[in-house]
Amino acid sequence: MYRFSGYEILIVLAIILVLFGPERIAKYAKEFGKSIAAFLNGLKDRDDYHSEDNPKPQNETMEN
């Protein structure tokens, strides 16, 4: 499998910077950070909901 060297990664990043411009890249990075923060906040809220007051539901099997 082919591995990228440091120079190849820099060339790809330079091409992306030229194509999109620094403003759009900053905007996309900011939105990506917000989405990660919202995801992690949702995980935290789920863990808070399933505390001792609201235990996680157990998988119950039906017995005949």
C-alpha positions as CSV (number, residue, x, y, z in Angstrom):
1,M,0.0,0.0,0.0
2,Y,1.3,3.5,-0.9
3,R,2.2,5.8,2.0
4,F,2.2,9.6,1.6
5,S,5.4,11.5,2.4
6,G,5.5,14.9,4.1
7,Y,6.1,16.7,0.8
8,E,3.1,15.1,-0.9
9,I,0.8,16.0,2.0
10,L,2.1,19.6,1.9
11,I,1.4,19.8,-1.9
12,V,-2.1,18.5,-1.4
13,L,-2.8,21.0,1.4
14,A,-1.5,23.8,-0.8
15,I,-3.8,22.8,-3.7
16,I,-6.7,22.7,-1.3
17,L,-5.8,26.1,0.0
18,V,-5.6,27.6,-3.5
19,L,-8.9,26.0,-4.6
20,F,-11.1,26.8,-1.6
21,G,-9.3,29.9,-0.1
22,P,-8.5,30.5,3.6
23,E,-12.0,31.9,4.4
24,R,-13.9,28.8,3.3
25,I,-11.5,26.5,4.9
26,A,-11.8,28.4,8.2
27,K,-15.6,28.3,8.0
28,Y,-15.6,24.5,7.3
29,A,-13.2,23.9,10.2
30,K,-15.4,25.9,12.5
31,E,-18.5,24.1,11.5
32,F,-16.7,20.7,11.9
33,G,-15.7,21.7,15.4
34,K,-19.2,22.7,16.3
35,S,-20.6,19.4,15.1
36,I,-18.0,17.4,17.1
37,A,-18.9,19.5,20.2
38,A,-22.6,18.9,19.7
39,F,-22.0,15.1,19.3
40,L,-19.9,15.0,22.5
41,N,-22.5,17.0,24.3
42,G,-25.2,14.5,23.2
43,L,-23.1,11.6,24.5
44,K,-22.7,13.4,27.9
45,D,-26.5,14.1,28.1
46,R,-27.2,10.5,27.3
47,D,-24.9,9.4,30.1
48,D,-26.5,11.9,32.5
49,Y,-29.9,10.6,31.7
50,H,-28.9,7.0,32.4
51,S,-27.7,7.7,35.9
52,E,-29.0,5.8,39.0
53,D,-32.4,7.5,38.7
54,N,-33.0,6.3,35.2
55,P,-31.0,3.0,34.8
56,K,-30.2,1.7,31.3
57,P,-32.9,-0.7,30.0
58,Q,-31.8,-4.3,30.1
59,N,-32.2,-6.6,27.1
60,E,-35.1,-8.9,28.1
61,T,-35.7,-12.1,26.3
62,M,-39.1,-13.7,26.2
63,E,-39.3,-17.1,27.8
64,N,-41.9,-19.6,26.8
